[in-house]
Amino acid sequence: MIKKLLVILLLLAITIAACTTAAPEEAAPAEEEAGEISAADYTAPEPAFNPVPLDPGAQASCAVVGFEGGAAKIAYMPPATEFNYYQAIGAGIEDLAGELGVETFMLAPQSGSDIEGQMGMIQDVLTQDVDAIILSTHDEFAAAPLVEQAVDDGIAVIIVNSDIPNFPTPVHGVVGYSQRRGTYKEGMYAIGQAGGEAKVGVLEGLPGYHSTERIGGYLDAFADFPGMEVVASLPTEWNVETGNTAMMDLLQANPEIEIVVTANDYISIGAARAAEALGREDVIIYGNDGDTTGLEDIAAGRWHATVNTTPYLMGQVALNVAMDCLNQVYPGGWTETPTVIVDETNVNDYLCHPENLYPEPSQSYPCVSE
């Protein structure tokens, strides 16, 4: 009897051990189900390039967003309404949303320096049952805790007008142009125009990733040309008014400046007005954006050139990416949108297509190269 009991106990112990070791294998399919979406099967929406991975740890997975189908509700949240550039991105989003049957709305503070106001608006949106947020912010670190909450709540978060590979907390996607490559390309253009020698002034944006990358592109280009001497650099708040004030200070303190590079077109617009007021139309100004007013300024000869980042089309790419994430076909990463240097030789080819601009130009322009 005792021997039989020992045999039964031994067999029972073997059975329990076998069940215990089998448990991890049974859990594997669930882990696989929440895995990454294949990048090999994904084609980016026109006119963007296929996405490239974000830095390790910066990627949230679209495979686990909470969207259950139906008409998606998407919030577009730029840093301010004072910039037509962000209105242009919003116009691209709104126009495409009508075609796709998607509900979208825009929410932003009036001023780009109102970081606290934007954070309060993001908090409000998190209570509105949105499926996705298309976000651009002037302070990534202030926004990070709220973005983390959104991702944890199953909301898809797409950063727009950026190329940031490592947002302080994981996001589902990034859509925008290469800021540093764009201004590097324009910096090289400026070097060629100046014959490799000029006294340069710099007008930055608010401190943060965007200003660092954009100004960094210019400085990277100038670094290999000792004749391109950066004389002074001043901050602005990204807008026309502070661009005007900073340019006044820059030229009055450094009258030898021949070229001014800026972090965006609004700064350039203000800078051009200051130069004109000071009788310094000889100063060559370079901007960055492709804002309609900036393009018209270039056509009128008020300043020289910009990096055209086609914001209207960028908005459409961002909405397509957001929908692809909600539908769990977007693999994540940074989806790059194209840029082109625009000066007086080709500016009409962009102004003559008002359907791709917001606001529309103040007058009609003939296409030159078409």
Long-range contacts (C-beta under 8 A, 24 or more apart in sequence): 33-63, 34-61, 34-63, 34-64, 35-61, 35-63, 36-61, 36-63, 36-331, 36-332, 37-61, 37-62, 37-63, 37-328, 37-329, 37-330, 37-331, 37-332, 38-331, 39-331, 39-333, 41-329, 42-324, 42-329, 42-330, 42-331, 44-317, 44-321, 44-335, 45-316, 45-317, 45-320, 45-321, 45-324, 45-335, 47-310, 47-313, 47-317, 47-337, 47-338, 48-175, 48-317, 48-335, 48-336, 48-337, 48-338, 49-335, 49-336, 49-337, 49-338, 50-335, 51-173, 51-330, 51-331, 51-332, 51-333, 51-334, 51-335, 51-336, 52-333, 52-334, 52-336, 53-332, 53-333, 53-334, 54-165, 54-166, 54-167, 54-171, 54-174, 54-332, 54-333, 54-334, 55-165, 55-166, 57-166, 57-170, 58-165, 58-166, 58-167, 58-170, 58-171, 59-170, 59-171, 59-172, 59-332, 59-333, 60-151, 60-157, 60-170, 60-171, 60-172, 60-332, 61-172, 61-332, 62-156, 62-172, 62-173, 62-324, 62-325, 62-326, 62-328, 62-329, 62-330, 62-331, 62-332, 63-328, 64-154, 65-131, 65-132, 65-154, 65-155, 65-156, 65-172, 65-325, 65-326, 65-328, 66-131, 66-153, 66-154, 66-155, 67-131, 67-132, 67-154, 67-156, 67-326, 67-327, 71-101, 71-102, 71-103, 72-102, 72-103, 72-131, 72-132, 72-322, 72-323, 72-326, 73-102, 73-103, 73-104, 73-128, 73-129, 73-130, 73-131, 73-132, 74-102, 74-103, 74-104, 74-130, 74-131, 74-132, 74-133, 74-134, 74-319, 74-322, 75-104, 75-105, 75-106, 75-107, 75-125, 75-128, 75-130, 75-132, 75-133, 75-134, 76-104, 76-105, 76-106, 76-107, 76-134, 76-160, 76-315, 77-106, 77-107, 77-108, 77-118, 77-121, 77-122, 77-125, 77-133, 77-134, 77-135, 77-136, 77-137, 78-106, 78-108, 78-136, 78-160, 78-161, 79-108, 79-109, 79-112, 79-118, 79-136, 79-137, 79-138, 80-108, 80-109, 80-110, 80-111, 80-112, 80-114, 81-106, 81-108, 81-109, 81-110, 82-110, 82-111, 82-112, 82-239, 83-112, 83-238, 83-239, 83-266, 83-291, 84-291, 84-292, 84-293, 84-358, 84-359, 85-161, 85-264, 85-265, 85-266, 85-289, 85-290, 85-291, 85-311, 86-136, 86-161, 86-311, 87-358, 87-359, 88-291, 88-292, 88-311, 88-312, 88-315, 88-357, 88-358, 88-359, 89-136, 89-160, 89-161, 89-311, 89-312, 89-314, 89-315, 89-318, 90-315, 90-358, 91-312, 91-315, 91-358, 92-311, 92-312, 92-313, 92-314, 92-315, 92-316, 92-318, 92-319, 92-358, 93-134, 93-315, 93-316, 93-318, 93-319, 95-316, 96-315, 96-316, 96-319, 96-320, 97-319, 100-319, 100-323, 102-319, 102-323, 104-319, 111-237, 112-138, 112-206, 112-237, 112-238, 112-239, 113-138, 113-206, 113-237, 113-238, 115-139, 115-142, 118-143, 119-143, 119-146, 122-146, 122-147, 122-150, 126-150, 126-153, 126-155, 130-155, 131-155, 131-156, 131-326, 132-156, 132-157, 132-158, 132-322, 132-323, 132-325, 132-326, 133-157, 133-158, 134-158, 134-160, 134-318, 134-319, 134-322, 135-159, 135-160, 136-160, 136-161, 136-162, 138-205, 138-206, 138-208, 138-210, 138-238, 139-208, 140-164, 140-167, 140-168, 140-208, 140-209, 141-168, 144-168, 144-169, 145-169, 147-171, 156-322, 156-325, 156-326, 158-318, 158-321, 158-322, 158-325, 160-314, 160-315, 160-318, 161-309, 161-311, 161-314, 162-209, 162-210, 163-213, 163-334, 163-336, 164-209, 164-334, 165-334, 172-325, 172-330, 172-332, 173-321, 173-322, 173-325, 173-330, 173-332, 173-333, 173-334, 173-335, 174-333, 174-334, 174-335, 175-314, 175-317, 175-318, 175-321, 175-334, 175-335, 175-337, 176-309, 176-314, 176-334, 176-336, 176-337, 177-307, 177-309, 177-314, 177-336, 177-337, 177-338, 177-339, 178-336, 178-339, 179-210, 179-213, 179-214, 179-217, 179-288, 180-213, 180-214, 180-216, 180-217, 180-220, 181-217, 181-339, 182-214, 182-217, 182-288, 182-307, 182-309, 182-339, 183-213, 183-214, 183-215, 183-216, 183-217, 183-218, 183-221, 183-261, 183-288, 183-307, 184-217, 184-218, 184-220, 184-221, 185-217, 185-307, 185-339, 185-341, 186-217, 186-218, 186-221, 186-261, 186-286, 186-288, 186-305, 186-306, 186-307, 186-341, 187-217, 187-218, 187-219, 187-220, 187-221, 187-222, 187-261, 188-221, 189-286, 189-305, 189-341, 190-218, 190-221, 190-228, 190-259, 190-261, 190-284, 190-286, 190-305, 191-221, 191-222, 191-225, 191-228, 193-284, 193-304, 194-228, 194-258, 194-259, 194-284, 196-225, 196-227, 196-228, 197-225, 197-227, 197-228, 198-227, 198-228, 198-229, 198-258, 198-259, 199-229, 199-231, 199-254, 199-256, 199-257, 199-258, 199-259, 200-228, 200-229, 200-230, 200-231, 200-257, 200-258, 200-259, 200-260, 200-261, 201-230, 201-231, 201-232, 201-233, 201-234, 201-250, 201-251, 201-254, 201-257, 201-259, 201-260, 201-261, 202-230, 202-232, 202-233, 202-234, 202-260, 202-261, 202-262, 203-233, 203-234, 203-236, 203-243, 203-246, 203-247, 203-250, 203-260, 203-261, 203-262, 203-263, 203-267, 203-268, 203-271, 204-233, 204-234, 204-235, 204-236, 204-263, 205-235, 205-236, 205-237, 205-238, 205-263, 205-264, 205-267, 206-235, 206-236, 206-237, 206-238, 207-235, 210-263, 211-235, 211-263, 214-263, 214-264, 214-288, 215-261, 215-263, 218-261, 218-286, 231-256, 231-257, 232-257, 236-262, 236-263, 236-267, 236-270, 238-263, 238-264, 238-266, 238-267, 239-266, 239-267, 239-270, 240-266, 240-267, 240-269, 240-270, 240-273, 241-270, 242-267, 242-270, 243-267, 243-268, 243-269, 243-270, 243-271, 243-274, 244-270, 244-271, 244-273, 244-274, 245-270, 245-274, 246-270, 246-271, 247-271, 247-273, 247-274, 247-275, 248-274, 248-277, 248-278, 251-275, 251-278, 251-280, 251-283, 252-278, 257-283, 258-282, 258-283, 258-284, 259-283, 259-284, 259-285, 259-286, 260-284, 260-285, 260-286, 261-285, 261-286, 262-286, 262-287, 262-288, 263-288, 264-288, 264-289, 264-291, 265-289, 265-290, 265-291, 265-293, 265-294, 265-306, 266-291, 266-294, 268-294, 268-297, 268-303, 268-306, 269-293, 269-294, 269-297, 269-303, 271-303, 272-297, 272-302, 272-303, 276-302, 290-342, 290-350, 292-351, 292-357, 292-358, 292-359, 292-360, 292-361, 295-342, 295-347, 295-350, 295-351, 295-357, 295-361, 296-351, 296-361, 296-362, 298-342, 298-343, 298-344, 298-347, 299-344, 299-347, 299-348, 299-351, 299-365, 301-344, 304-343, 304-344, 305-341, 305-342, 305-343, 306-341, 306-342, 307-339, 307-340, 307-341, 307-342, 308-339, 308-340, 308-341, 308-342, 308-350, 309-337, 309-339, 310-337, 310-338, 310-339, 310-356, 311-358, 312-356, 312-357, 312-358, 313-337, 313-356
